[in-house]
Amino acid sequence: NYPQRAKAMGVEGRVRVKFNITASGTITDVRILSETPTGVFSAAITKDMSRWRYQTQAEVNDQTVTIVFKLNGQVELEK
């Protein structure tokens, strides 16, 4: 979800995160590697990722993605 504060300020951003995926597909150990602009998107990312589910057969450690927030409301993932 696009943070309301960022939308109100007209700010787009990127957050690079590293996390683990359990064998059941849940996300654990979310670590923010970088954020632009700082302090705007990281809280929303951490909260939203707790609801993510992956289809996997085994644990995956240290998965890294960049999440891009655009003002039009789109949120994209880049590997």
N, C-alpha and C positions, 0 to 999 in steps of 0.2 A: 504494500500500500504506500502511496505517495504521502509523506508526512504533511499534515495541514500547515504547519509552520513554514516549511519550505515552499509550499504552493503559494501561501500568502505573501511570501517575500519574493516570489518569482525566481526561485533558485533551482537550477538543475544540478545534478551531482553524480559522483561515482564512489562506490565503496568496494574495496577489495577485501574479501573474507576467506578465511581458511576454517575448515570444519571437518568433523568426522561423521560418517554415516554408519549406523548400527546395522546388523544383519536383518533387523526388522524394518529398516528404511527410515528411522527417525534420525534427526540431527542432534549432535552433541558437540560440546567443546568449541563453540563459535568464537573465533578470534578475528578482530578487525585488524587488517594489515595496513590499510591506508583509507583515507576518506577525504574527498574534496567536494565542498568545503568542510572543514573540520567541525565536528559536533552537531551536524544537522541531520544526518541520515542514520548514524550507527545504532541509536536506540530502537528505531523502527525496524531495522534489519534484524537485530537480535530477537526482537519480539516476533516478527513475522516468520523467521526461519524455524521457530519452535513448532510451527504448524506444517512445515514442508514434509513430504513423504517421498522417498525414492523407492523404486522397485529394484531390489538387489538380492543376490544370493549369498553375499558375504559382506563383512565389514569393509569399509573403505576409510582409510585414514588420510588426513591432510589433503582433502579435496579443496581446491582453490578456484574461486570464481570472482568476477567483477560484476557488480550489479549497477546498472546505469539507470538513473532516474531522469525522465524527460518531462518538461512542463505540460505536455499534452496528456499526461497521465500514464504514459507507457512506462513500464519497468522492464528492462532487458537484461539478460544474463550473457556475459562473455566469458569464455574460458581462457 
